[in-house]
Amino acid sequence: MTVNADPLAEQDVPLAGGLPLSRQLTVKILFSFISFLLLALTAIGATLLLSWQLEGGAAAINDAGSLRMRTFQLARELDQVARQPASVVQLTERIGRFEQTLQRLEQGDPARPLLVPRRPDILAELDLVRRHWNTRMRPILLAAASQAQGSAVQVSAFDREIEPFVSKIDLLVGDIEQHNARKTEWLRLCQTLLATLAVLGTVALIYLMFLLVIRPLERLHLGIQRLAKGDFSSRVPVETQDEFGEVASGFNDMARRLAEANATLEFQVEAKTAKLTEKNRELSLLYEIAAFLNQPATLEELSQGFLNRVLRAFAADGGAVRLSDTPHGMLFLVAESGLPDGLRQREHCLPIGECICGEAAASGAVRIEQLHLLDDAGRYDCQRAGFAVVSSFAISTQSRLLGVFNLHFRQPRIFTRQQQQLLETLGQNLAVALDNQRLAAKARELAVLEERNLVAQGLHDSIAQGLSFLNLQAQMLDDALRRDDRAAMGDSLAQIQAGVQESYDDVRELLTNFRTSLAAVDLFAAVDAILERFRRQTGLRVEVQREGGGAPLLPEQQLQLLFILQESLSNVRKHARASRVVVRIEDDRDVRLIIRDDGVGFDAQEVAARPSGHFGLAIMRERAQRAGAALSIEPVVPHGTLVCLHLPHQHRLTA
């Protein structure tokens, strides 16, 4: 046991995110910066306000001072009206501008800005100026303007009022200037305060950062250096309760744990090595069994090989693989090792739900039975056979249970959770392999059925048609023999000989190439060969129309197209009683094959109602579907049949 030199290291270290706001370093720094910012903004705001007021006061001084000049201008205009009555217009305009200036001084103008200080004495002086103007000077000017001529009496009266009026204006301007001077002093004081605040704030922030950040970091750095040199007794004093305090406590706890780990390093290395060895053994077993299950083998070989490897890996004394027959509720023994003969015979076929294996198969859960701890010594066959522990693990894939496999031990055995998970995984791998066996068997069965279907279609498209033609020629030969028509007999014999040769060629092609290759590499050439044989067999007039010249088709698609053409012509020969056949081929982006005859046609409803259907039409549709084409067979009004095969460019495969 190690002795902790630092009592702080024994304390639980809470997460920094759980600290109260008042103790968090970020809150302290943020509060300091916000306080400094508020002071700076207050000083700057005061400076801006004073500047704005000074600017407004200067504008007020300018406008108030202009009232003196405007007063003398009004006196001159009044004297001008007395001499020239036509000057009354200029007088009226000057009166309006004077009153506008006076009104701006009273109301202010924030846009300029223009602002008379809101001091009571200044406002009273401005009111005196307004009353003097309204009561004593403005009436004189308005009287002269209304009479359209001035008199010497009015001029003299206005001149007497100029001096007291201008003195009031001078008093107003002087007070505004005095107020602006005091505002200027305040502005200088605010600027000085702002500069002082900038210097003191910078120094205070630097000192604060040193106390809150730099000094704790230096101490933590020194502690890390000592710890890196192997001094596991290194500790950092915890002086604050903020994040750095939490870091310091965490560092002390880490140093304590490193000291403990260093003291028990050898033991931990051995434990980790043993754990890694166990992991490697499990991975090796998984890889070995997975590789074995991927090899081609029978179901019994897979099960037996799987069981042998699991028994060897877990040193089991015996084991078995049992697969379930769910419809009959039975478990069948397919592989075993180490089981006594009597036990093997009795449990070769076991009902699901009976005994340990059957109960495990019914529930699908892991079952580990410690038989040596049971009071009833003869309850299970495995117990009577001398086994102390019997375990059962499911062979399942997804949600389907295929069976169980068992491990038997003659000595007591405890399975860890990790070992149970490994055995469950191995059971899933075996289930996948067995399921793949079943799917492969089905695939082989489907392949056989597909091959039989292809052979049947090939026989129908080649041998059956040839035999039908030979049967027709044999009837014609019999008729010629009865009539003793040697010319007809010779012609029939020639046709029979040609038909036999064609059937022989078809059989050879079917056997050697299994109908997957063509003698002709060009679609048009292959069509010409089929049509030439059709003309020779039937003597019908055949018209061929060609259009386009696309890339060559894949042999499989070209083969299906030619078989459909051959079957269509066979139907014309056997059923249509036609005199003319038109074959049109359009080979551009899409491929179209159109066969039209002028025969008797057919009744679509009658053909569809036949109990056995029509094999030729069904095979034609299957071939079209295999080639990715659309096939339509329709009667033509008034006579004939139209067969149309359309292979769109999306499904066209270029050779």
Residue pairs with C-beta under 8 A, 6 or more apart in sequence:
2 259
2 260
2 263
4 10
4 256
5 233
5 235
6 235
6 252
6 256
8 235
8 238
8 249
8 252
9 235
9 249
9 252
9 253
9 255
9 256
11 249
13 246
13 249
13 250
13 253
14 246
15 246
16 24
16 243
16 246
16 247
19 241
19 242
19 243
19 246
21 27
23 241
23 242
24 242
24 243
25 212
25 213
25 240
25 242
25 243
25 244
26 243
28 212
28 242
29 208
29 209
29 212
32 204
32 205
32 208
33 205
36 197
36 201
36 204
36 205
39 197
39 201
40 194
40 197
40 198
40 201
43 190
43 193
43 194
43 197
44 194
46 190
47 187
47 190
47 191
47 194
50 183
50 186
50 187
50 190
51 187
52 113
53 115
53 117
53 183
54 180
54 183
54 184
54 187
55 113
56 108
56 112
56 113
56 114
56 115
57 115
57 116
57 117
57 176
57 179
57 180
57 183
58 180
59 109
59 112
59 113
59 114
59 115
60 105
60 114
60 115
60 116
60 117
60 176
61 173
61 176
61 177
61 180
63 101
63 104
63 105
63 114
64 105
64 116
64 169
64 172
64 173
64 176
65 169
65 173
66 101
67 98
67 101
67 102
67 129
67 169
68 166
68 169
68 170
70 94
70 97
70 98
70 101
71 98
71 137
71 162
71 165
71 166
71 169
72 162
73 94
74 91
74 94
74 95
74 98
74 137
74 141
74 158
75 155
75 158
75 159
75 162
77 87
77 90
77 91
77 94
78 91
78 140
78 141
78 144
78 150
78 154
78 155
78 158
79 150
79 155
80 87
80 90
80 91
81 87
81 88
81 91
81 144
81 145
81 149
81 150
82 144
82 149
82 150
82 151
82 152
82 154
82 155
85 148
85 149
85 150
88 144
88 145
88 148
88 149
91 141
91 144
91 145
92 145
95 138
95 141
95 142
95 145
98 133
99 138
102 129
102 130
102 133
104 114
105 114
105 116
105 126
106 116
106 126
106 130
108 114
108 115
108 116
109 115
116 122
116 123
116 126
116 176
117 176
117 179
117 180
119 175
119 179
121 175
122 172
122 175
122 176
122 179
125 168
125 171
125 172
125 175
126 172
128 168
129 165
129 168
129 169
129 172
132 161
132 164
132 165
132 168
133 165
136 161
136 165
137 158
137 161
137 165
140 154
140 157
140 158
140 161
141 158
143 154
144 150
144 151
144 154
212 240
212 242
212 244
213 244
216 239
216 240
216 244
216 247
216 248
217 244
219 236
219 237
219 248
220 236
220 244
220 247
220 248
220 251
223 234
223 235
223 236
223 251
223 255
224 251
226 234
227 234
227 255
227 258
232 255
232 258
232 259
232 262
233 255
233 259
234 255
235 251
235 252
235 255
236 248
236 251
236 252
237 248
238 245
238 248
238 249
238 252
239 245
239 248
261 268
278 418
281 313
282 418
282 422
285 309
285 310
285 313
285 422
285 426
286 422
286 425
286 426
286 429
288 309
289 306
289 309
289 310
289 426
289 429
289 430
290 429
292 302
292 305
292 306
292 309
293 302
293 306
293 429
293 430
293 432
293 433
294 433
297 305
299 334
299 434
299 437
300 334
300 335
302 430
302 433
302 434
302 437
303 321
303 323
303 334
303 335
303 430
303 434
304 321
304 335
304 337
306 321
306 335
306 405
306 426
306 430
306 433
307 319
307 320
307 321
307 335
307 336
307 337
307 405
308 337
310 316
310 319
310 405
310 407
310 423
310 426
311 318
311 319
311 337
311 338
311 407
314 407
314 419
314 423
316 338
316 407
316 408
316 409
317 338
317 387
317 408
317 409
317 410
318 336
318 337
318 338
318 339
318 387
318 407
318 408
319 336
319 337
319 338
319 339
319 405
319 406
319 407
319 408
320 333
320 335
320 336
320 337
320 339
320 347
320 357
320 405
320 406
321 333
321 334
321 335
321 336
321 395
321 403
321 405
321 406
321 430
322 331
322 332
322 333
322 334
322 350
322 357
322 361
322 403
322 404
322 405
322 406
323 331
323 332
323 334
323 395
323 402
323 403
323 434
324 330
324 331
324 332
324 352
324 361
324 401
324 402
324 403
324 404
325 331
325 332
326 352
329 351
329 352
329 353
330 349
330 350
330 351
330 352
331 349
331 350
331 351
331 352
331 357
331 358
331 361
331 403
331 404
332 348
332 349
333 344
333 347
333 348
333 349
333 350
336 344
338 408
339 385
339 408
340 385
340 386
342 385
343 381
343 382
343 385
346 381
347 355
347 357
347 381
350 357
350 358
351 358
352 358
352 361
352 362
353 359
353 361
353 362
355 380
355 381
356 367
356 369
356 380
356 382
356 390
356 392
356 406
357 392
357 404
357 406
359 367
360 366
360 367
360 392
360 393
360 394
360 404
361 392
361 394
361 401
361 403
361 404
364 394
364 396
364 401
365 394
366 391
366 392
366 393
366 394
366 420
366 423
366 424
367 391
367 392
368 389
368 390
368 391
368 392
368 415
368 420
369 380
369 389
369 390
369 391
370 388
370 389
370 412
371 380
371 382
371 383
371 387
371 388
371 389
371 390
372 388
372 389
372 412
374 383
377 383
377 384
378 384
380 390
382 390
382 408
386 410
387 408
387 409
387 410
388 409
388 410
388 411
388 412
388 413
389 408
389 409
389 411
389 412
389 413
390 406
390 407
390 408
390 409
391 406
391 407
391 409
391 415
391 423
392 404
392 405
392 406
393 404
393 405
393 406
393 407
393 420
393 423
393 424
393 426
393 427
394 401
394 403
394 404
394 424
394 427
395 401
395 402
395 403
395 404
395 405
395 427
395 428
395 430
395 431
395 434
396 402
396 427
396 428
396 431
397 428
397 431
397 432
397 435
400 431
402 431
402 434
402 435
404 427
405 427
405 430
407 423
415 423
453 622
454 514
454 515
455 510
457 563
457 619
457 622
457 623
458 510
458 514
458 515
459 510
460 567
460 615
460 616
460 619
461 563
461 566
461 567
461 619
462 503
462 506
462 507
462 509
462 510
463 503
463 506
463 507
463 510
465 566
465 567
465 570
466 499
466 500
466 502
466 503
466 506
467 503
468 570
468 574
469 495
469 499
469 537
469 573
470 496
470 499
470 500
470 503
473 492
473 495
473 496
473 499
474 492
474 496
476 488
476 492
476 495
477 488
477 489
477 492
477 493
477 496
479 488
480 486
480 488
480 489
480 492
481 489
495 537
498 536
499 537
502 533
509 515
509 519
515 559
516 555
516 556
516 559
517 555
517 559
518 526
518 555
518 558
518 559
518 562
519 526
519 529
520 526
520 529
521 552
522 552
523 552
523 553
523 558
523 561
523 585
523 587
524 546
524 585
524 587
526 558
526 562
527 544
527 562
527 565
527 583
527 585
528 544
530 562
530 565
530 566
530 569
531 542
531 544
531 569
531 583
534 540
534 542
534 569
534 573
534 581
535 542
537 573
538 572
538 573
540 572
540 573
540 578
540 579
540 580
540 581
541 579
541 580
541 581
542 580
542 581
542 582
542 583
543 580
543 581
543 582
543 583
544 583
544 584
544 585
545 582
545 583
545 584
545 585
546 584
546 585
546 587
547 584
547 585
547 586
547 587
547 588
548 586
548 587
548 588
549 587
550 587
550 588
550 589
550 591
550 652
551 654
551 655
552 558
552 654
552 655
553 561
553 591
553 652
553 653
553 654
553 655
554 653
554 654
554 655
555 655
556 626
556 627
556 653
557 627
557 628
557 629
557 647
557 652
557 653
558 655
560 623
560 624
560 626
560 627
560 629
561 591
561 593
561 627
561 629
561 645
561 647
563 623
564 593
564 620
564 623
564 624
564 631
564 643
564 645
565 583
565 593
565 595
567 616
567 619
567 620
568 595
568 620
568 643
569 581
569 595
570 616
571 616
571 641
572 578
572 581
572 595
572 597
572 599
572 641
575 599
575 600
575 602
576 597
576 599
576 600
576 601
576 640
576 641
577 599
577 600
578 597
578 598
578 599
578 600
578 640
579 598
579 599
580 597
580 598
581 595
581 596
581 597
582 594
582 595
582 596
582 597
583 593
583 594
583 595
584 592
584 593
584 594
584 596
585 591
585 592
585 593
585 594
586 592
586 594
589 649
589 652
590 646
590 647
590 648
590 649
590 652
591 629
591 645
591 646
591 647
591 652
592 644
592 645
592 646
592 647
593 643
593 644
593 645
594 642
594 643
594 644
594 645
595 642
595 643
596 636
596 640
596 641
596 642
596 643
597 640
597 641
598 639
598 640
599 639
599 640
599 641
600 639
601 635
601 636
601 639
601 640
601 641
602 635
602 641
603 635
604 634
604 635
607 614
607 617
617 633
620 631
620 633
621 631
624 630
624 631
624 645
627 647
627 651
628 647
628 648
628 651
628 652
629 645
629 646
629 647
629 648
629 651
630 645
630 646
630 648
631 643
631 644
631 645
631 646
632 642
632 643
632 644
632 646
633 641
633 642
633 643
633 644
634 641
634 642
634 644
635 641
635 642
636 642
